[in-house]
């Protein structure tokens, strides 16, 4: 009989993660160290994993690269990642890129050379440069929020999400529906959501007015400016699809400032189901993305990669459907 | 004449941080590497800093430990830190402790052994254990949000902040003012704000009803529950001071659900000036904390510590005043 980490943790009255760190020569308090040593000495058993032979360089750290620490999405993903990795004895180091591609490449390389055991990369624009660096990595990587070729990825069904919210507006009687989006280099948010929006209108035989399709960046202000452009146009819509809640907030701010009633004069929907979406007036109709679940899934894939002694490069893809959340902005 | 990093960056047409990484053997793209090498070769100059002799272990990484990545405060602090460190050639690695003391100690030790050049520690409860680990560090540390003895710290004038918001309620005619706070182990938020609240009432000859002083944790739900306890008491106040915006939100949620009008039936103030505070109805009267500035200041102190070749342990303290923000919840 061989003890596993869970057994030792129970007997010593410490967490699984503490035992793991002890076995990997990581930081453990003197107190905990004594308790664990006592259990190992008394039982005389060698822990299973230990016995199998460890990678010598194991750090028990996973690097997590996020696009913008100040936005809610990454923090929900990180929450999910932590929930899975922490009880398995891994700590995480977070790198914030502020949506800069240069910083993303930099951090991929920092983690490559700073001995983390694996990298979870929450991606936005994925360029050829990223692929090159990713291919050169010696540790496993999982990408979140974009589907990257030849790379284990956890991402969302952007087509289903955007179809659902656009169809919802159409069912509510809207025929003129404007669109506030972001640059297409971000395939998930920029390209696929736009394609799905256009397809849904086409499938419903609604003529598309390209003047009411506006593209900006992720800032709330962008939603404000683009709503202004739409409302000052010649063919004002009765509803607007914004591809993020933040953009929807900016749009609503403009509309309310300019005496439009939401939703009576114009309906606005967002995507993402942020905390703010739930507390503004009117409460925002939006799409719930399972960000925390995506974080959990990415961590589970990472664990299976780390446990895979032969390091077979199995490419795993997880696509998550999204949920329409009806509130008061339509 | 010796070139400095800024000169080289200008001549090579790359960022200062790229040059710094080049000089410290960090990651630089092939393109940038060529440009920088060309400048150095052509000018024949040795960069100043380089010439002085570098620490051999320099990683150009600063570890930043935050209590809760999903809350707004740390992300504003990190924004300020990045604003200063990034153009000076430093990248940051963020560790999220989820308010766990064990995790804080763990990450202090991880950074200690994973070769960062310095640590910025956004603290909550500071216990004897923290002080021990901090004393054992071989790299400089700056603490944010708490004033830690013998340690460079950037923190807020909690007394001024709480006095201002309590006095504001008193000036508006309130004589029965309840209080929703947090545990006193968090000195800045738990202890000092409570002391300042009590002192302000005393200074205004207002009798203190200890039944209306409620202590919970940082969760929004805690604000909800404690507001319920206050409103179900025998001596219901006309105003409530909540020590964070999140607690105020929870309190307002309870009040509105139970048909109290805010502020007509009961006024509620928060502290922190979060994004949500600005968009809820009624907009929350609160105290603005200069979190971004605190991040900037901590980074500036860190830079001066890193530049200090003799490593003199100058203890620097920066205390920042806070700003009353009048909105519609009083």
Interface residues (C-beta under 8 A of the other chain):
Chain A: X21 X26 X27 X29 X59 X61 X69 X70 X72 X74 X75 X76 X78 X79 X82 X91 X92 X93 X94 X95 X96 X98 X102 X103 X105 X106 X107 X109 X110 X113 X114 X115 X249 X275 X276 X279 X280 X281
Chain B: X15 X21 X26 X27 X29 X59 X61 X69 X70 X72 X74 X75 X76 X78 X79 X82 X91 X92 X93 X94 X95 X96 X98 X102 X103 X105 X106 X107 X109 X110 X113 X114 X115 X249 X275 X276 X279 X280 X281
